[in-house]
Amino acid sequence: MKLLIDEEGRKILVKENKEIHTHQGVVKKQKLLHGKVVKTNIGKKFLVIEPSFVDLFERIKRGPQIITLKDAGIISAYTGVSSGWKIAEAGSGSGALTCYLANLVKPKGKVYSYEKRKDFLKIAKENVEKFGLSKFVVFKNKDISNISEKNLDMVVLDLPNPWEYIKQIEKALKIGGFLVIYVPTINQIIKAVDALENSSFKVFKVCEVIERDWKVGKATRPLNVILGHTAFLLFSRKLPL
Ligand SMILES: C[S@@+](CC[C@H](N)C(=O)[O-])C[C@H]1O[C@@H](n2cnc3c(N)ncnc32)[C@H](O)[C@@H]1O
């Protein structure tokens, strides 16, 4: 895959060795080398570059609601997830968080991704393949209550009822390992906190991330429309004392 960018910064993700139909004419089939400028039949220019992780993430195929980059980012910030980690997550959904985590744990780490619905698992697998990350992900068409891994560095739950799986997750994590819960309502956070009180988990952070983008130029100001709310995040660690 290659990314074409026009003079206004608009991006098109394209397959190589094909004629490309854009909003500004047709680019004939040719070798798309990184850094090359190609022209359409009506003379519009596009710069060819290798797509970055974020270019691919912005164009991910969507089934179930995906995690946003702002929320994925804070998960890595407060857990320090890095190369070599072994992580389990549920559910895979569209595989957006799977891709984000696999990109961080590669080349030696693994993401074990549980999803109970076959149709969603198919979307997640396709997305992970598009990112070239399949080697670092093990998909399981199972309910997370059947988690079989041990000694994990982290588990992330992005599903409606995380409080039901605390006992199983506790067995799967190493001492000091992280459990991150990602849910849209504070009612769910409260239920999760209650369940964690009867376990070896210590909650160290509950938050939401509010991102406000700005329009810059002659009239610099915040954008009129912002994404008001995505989800709450709960961060905890297995600390049996
Ligand atoms: C909001 S989506 C996850 C989105 C995903 N994090 C992403 O970024 O693309 C929630 C998913 O959890 C799955 N799910 C719900 N309960 C589950 C369970 N107990 N075990 C495994 N998957 C589950 C649902 O089928 C759904 O696909």
The ligand as an ORCA input file, in Angstrom:
! r2SCAN-3c Opt
* xyz 0 1
  C     -16.560     -2.021     21.584
  S     -16.093     -3.520     20.888
  C     -14.332     -3.522     21.060
  C     -13.655     -2.590     20.107
  C     -12.158     -2.778     19.996
  N     -11.486     -2.501     21.248
  C     -11.569     -1.909     18.888
  O     -10.837     -0.947     19.209
  O     -11.830     -2.176     17.702
  C     -16.581     -4.716     22.101
  C     -16.459     -6.152     21.605
  O     -16.461     -7.034     22.713
  C     -17.039     -8.250     22.320
  N     -17.396     -8.939     23.571
  C     -18.343     -8.600     24.475
  N     -18.304     -9.445     25.545
  C     -17.279    -10.324     25.300
  C     -16.749    -11.419     26.048
  N     -17.259    -11.765     27.236
  N     -15.702    -12.109     25.509
  C     -15.196    -11.761     24.296
  N     -15.671    -10.737     23.543
  C     -16.703    -10.016     24.045
  C     -18.228     -7.784     21.459
  O     -18.687     -8.809     20.612
  C     -17.608     -6.615     20.700
  O     -17.078     -7.026     19.478
*
